[in-house]
């Protein structure tokens, strides 16, 4: 062992002892060439004995420099790609003859992550892949029992011949965050048993959120278009109020809803009052009182995130329980403010800024329709 470089002496001693016991050997090391360059090699060692006494080893050397170069490139690619990959190995291989539900349980509890890249770890909220290696699937998800949607995915994997192709699933992480992940996987079968699962995954949360937002935008535009068309043919103010209320309720919270019209410089009237599933009779609103005159006087929209914490005037009607969050927008015809629309919720911060913009657009449609019915009524009276 004196001829062996110090860093390799301990390993060389173990190999020598193994050969003396008659064990075959296979290991990697680095050889120094005559030109002082280094050569990675794989060595296979066959001990030989004479008269029962160990005499040495026959060794075969394989140049693995190209393999090492490939591994280096592979590792670099694995860490640069946005697509996660993984390899799961069973603690105990799964018998393919077991019932599918039993196989699903073993996949979740007994398969351990032995290889993955950084993209895989980040998808589950971990900064480094080392935090996940040698953990079972159950430990990665942080839940001893299989979530029902993930159970369905594993069952699909088993019943589809141990294959998955771009199957998307909303995954709840241990941190409480939810992410959409697309899975592709294949099982490695041997002697009637499932031994490993190889696969890739991609975090598609951004795409799914974009699709959901697009769907919401299409829904909003459809509702706005339908309302505009409906108001063109309506001549009864009550029908206008009900149509606007229906449209608002489809787009945002509307547990309580108010339409108020300015009757004179001294008085307004809440012509449409709705709260907790029922209509209430119209009510006069004296000048300077409540949210109605606040909006009429300021001639601007109001978003109250929590009525209990903000000093915005309000007149209570309907249920004894007070509303918490409020949107209120003026009804405008040209430069004139003819009234107000307000939608309200019993939850604080129930509305988004986008809701305020939509309510302003709905109010523009409603104001024109209300003014047209007023002018038509005056024309009939004359």
N, C-alpha and C positions, 0 to 999 in steps of 0.2 A: 504493500500500500504506500510505501515511501515514494514510489514513482508517480502516484496519482496526485493531481493538484489538490491542495487543501480543501477547496469548496466541494469537491466531489468524493472525498474520502469516506464519509459516513455512508453515502449511497453505495459506493464500491464495496464496502465491508458487508453491507446487507446482501448485496448480490452474490458475493463470494460464499457467504453462509448458506444461501439458498441453493447454490450449485452443489455445494458439498452434501446437501440433503437430497440431491438428485432431482431438484425441481428445475423445470424449464424456465427460461427467463426471457422477458421482452420489455425493453425500456428505451427511452430516448436520451440521447446525450449530444454533445457538441465536440467534434474533432477539430484539431488544429492542422491545417494543411501546411505544406512546405513553404508556400508563398505567404504564410502567416494569416491567411483568410480562414474563416470559421465555416464548418460544414455541419449542419444538423443531420443526424442519422438516427435510424431506428435499428436497434440491435436485438437479434434473437440469439439466445445462448443455449447450447445443448451440452450438458455435462457428460464427461466420459470417465469410466472407472476401469482400473486394471487390478484384477485379483481383489476386488471389493474395495480398492482404495481410490479415492478421488485423484485424478491426474490432471484435470484441466477442463476447459470448455471449448467447444467448437462454436465459433460465432459467425453469423451472417450479418453484413451491414447493408442497409438500404438508405440511399440518399433521399431525404424527405425535404430538401430545400424548397422544391416547387410546391409541395403540400403546405409547408410553413408560409410560403408567400401567398398561397391561396387563402389560408386561414387568416392571415393578416388583412388581406383585402376584404374577406368576408366579414371580419369583425368591424372593419371601418365602415363598410356598407351598412351593417346591422345597426350601428350607432348613429348613422346619418339619416337613415330612412325614417319617415313619419309613420310607417306601418309597423305595428308590433308583431313579433312572432314569439312562439312559445313551444316548449316540449314538456309534456307531462309524462311521468313514469309511475306505474302502479306499484305500490308497496307489495301488494299481492295481485297478480294478474287476474282479470275478471273472466270467469267462465261464461262463454257465449250462450250456454244453454240455460242460464239463470233467467228468471222472469225479468222483463224490461225494467220494471220499477226497482228491482233489487240491483240491477246493473247501474241504474241512475244513481242510487244511493252510494254505491261503491265509487263511482266516478267522482262524486262530490267529496266524499270523505277520505278516500284512499289514494287518489292520484296526486302526486307531488310535483311541483314545478322544479325542473332541473336545469332548464336553459331558457333564456329570454333576453330581450334587449331593453334599452332604456325607454323606448316608446311604449312598450308593454307596461312597464312600471308606472310611467307618468299617467297612463290612461286610468289607473286605479288610485292615483293621488300619492304615489310614492316617489321620492326624489331619486332613488337609486334602485337598480334591479336587485342588488344584493339584499335589500330589505324583504324581498319576496322569495328568493331561492330557498328550496327545501321546505316550502310551506304547502299544505294541501289546498285544494280549491276552496274548501270551507274556511280555512284560515285567511286566504286572500280576500274573500268576501266579508269576513268578519262576522259570519252568522252560522251557528251550528246546524240550524235547519235550512233546507234548501228553499229559497224564495220560489213561489209558485211559477212565476214567468221563466225563471232559470231552469226549474224542473222540466217545464214544457220544452225548452230548448234542448236539454240533455236527452229527453225522451225522443225527440225528433232525430237527434244524432244517432241514437241506438237503433231506432226503427228504420232509419234510412241507410242501413248498412254501414254505420259508423262513419258517416260523412255529413258535413255541413257546407253550404255554399252561400256566403254573404248574407247570413241570417242576422238581422238587426234586433237588438234588445236594449231596453231602457234599464240600466244597471244602477242600483243604489249603492253608493260607496260607503265604507265605514265612517267617513267624515260627514255623511248625511247628504252629500252632493249626488245628483243624478246625472248620468251621462249615457248617451246613445252609443253603443258599440256594435260594429259589424264583425261577425265571426265567420271564419272559414276553417274547417278542421277535417282531419282524416285520422282514423285509428289504425294502428299497426297490429295486425292479428298474427298469431303464431300458435300452432297446435291447439286450435279451438279456444284460444284465450286472447283477450284484449290486453296488450302489454304497455303500449304507449299511445299518446295522442299528440300529433303535430298540428300546428295551426298558425294562422295569422289573424290579426284583428286590427281594426281601424276605428279611431274615435270619430264618429260622424255627427257629433252633437251640434256643431256649427251648421252643418247642412240641414239637419232635421229642424233646428230652430228657424232657419231661413225658410224652409218649406211651410212650417206652421205659421210664421208671420205672413208669408205670401197668401196662405189660405185665409187668414183673418182679413187681410186686405181685400181679397176677392169677396168675402162675405160682406164686409162693410160697404163696398161699392155696389154690390147687388141690392142690399137693403136700402141704401140711399137712392138708387135708381128706381126701385119699386115704389118707395115713398113718393118720390117726385111725380111718378106717373099716376099714382093713386090720387094725389092732391089736385091734379089737373081737372079731375072729374067730380070732385067733392064740392058741394055747395052748402052743406050743413056744418056749422062750426063744431058741433059735438062730434061729428065724424072726423073732422080734422084733428081735434084733440086726441081722440082715441087712436087714430092712425099714427100720430107722432109718438104717443106713449108706447105703442107696440114696437115701433122701430127702435126707440131708445132702449127698451127692455131687452131686445135681441142683441144689442151691442155693448151694453154696460149694466152695472147694477142699477136697479130702479125699484127698490123696495118701497120708497115713497116718491111721489111724483106730483109736480105742481105746474100748472100753466096759469099765469095771472095777466090780465089786460088792464091797461091804463084807461079809465073811463073819463077822467077829467084831470085838471091840474091839482085837484084836492083829494081825489079818490081813485083807488084801483080795486079790481075784483079778482079774487082767485076763482076762476071759472071752472078749473079742473083740479080736483083734490083727490089723490089716491094714496092709500096707506095700507100695507099689510093685507093685500088682496081685496080691498073694497074701495068703492067711491064714497066721497063725502059731499054734502051739499055745498054749493058755491058760497063764498064768504067775502064781505066787504073788507077792504084793507085801507084804513085811514092814512092820510099822508104822513110820511116820516116813520111809519111802523114796519117792523119786520124786514125780512130779506128782500121782499118785493120792492119796497121803496129804496132800499139800499142799492139794488141793481139799477132801478129806474133813475135814481139820482146820480149815481156814478157813471152810468151808461157804459159799463164794462163787465166783462165776465168775472166770476168769482169761483175759486177752488178752495174750499175749507176742508183741510185734511182731518181735523178733529174739532168739532163744534164745541166740545166741552172745554177745550184748551184755548180757543181763539175767541176774541171778543166781537163776533159778528152777530148783529141783531137777528132775531128769528121769532116768529109767532108759531106757537105749538098747535098742532091739530092731529086728529086721529089717535093712534095708540099712545098710551101713557109713557111708553119707552121712548126716550129722546133719540133722534138720529145722531150719527157721529160725523159722517163725512158728506159733503154737499158740493155739487156742481150747479152753478146758476149762470145763465147767459141771457143777454137782452134780446128781445124780438125787435128787429129794426126794419123800417121801410124807408129807404133813402137815408136821410139824416135823423129821422124821427125814431124814437124808441117807443113802441106801442105796448110793450109788455115784457114778460119774463118767462123763461122755462127753467125749471130746476128738477134735477134728479138726485135722489138721496139714498144713503145706505146706513144701516145700523152698525156697520163696521168702520173703524177709523182707517184712513188712507185706502179706501176701497177703489179709488179711481186713479188712472194714469193721465199724464199730460195729453196723450193722444185722445183720450175720452173727451177732454174739454174741446179740442179742435173739432171732433165729430159732432158734439152737441151744438157747437156754434153753426156748423153747416146745416144740421137739421133745423135749427132755429131760423135760418135764412129761408129755407123752404116753407116752414110753417108760417112765418110772418107774411110772406107774399100771399099764401092761401087765405089766411085770416083777413088780410086787408081786402082781398078780392071779394070775399063773401060780404064784408061790410059795405063795400061800394055797390055790390049787386043788390043788397037789401035796401040801401038808400034809393037806388034807381027804381026799384019796384014800388017803394012808398011814394015817390014823386009821380 
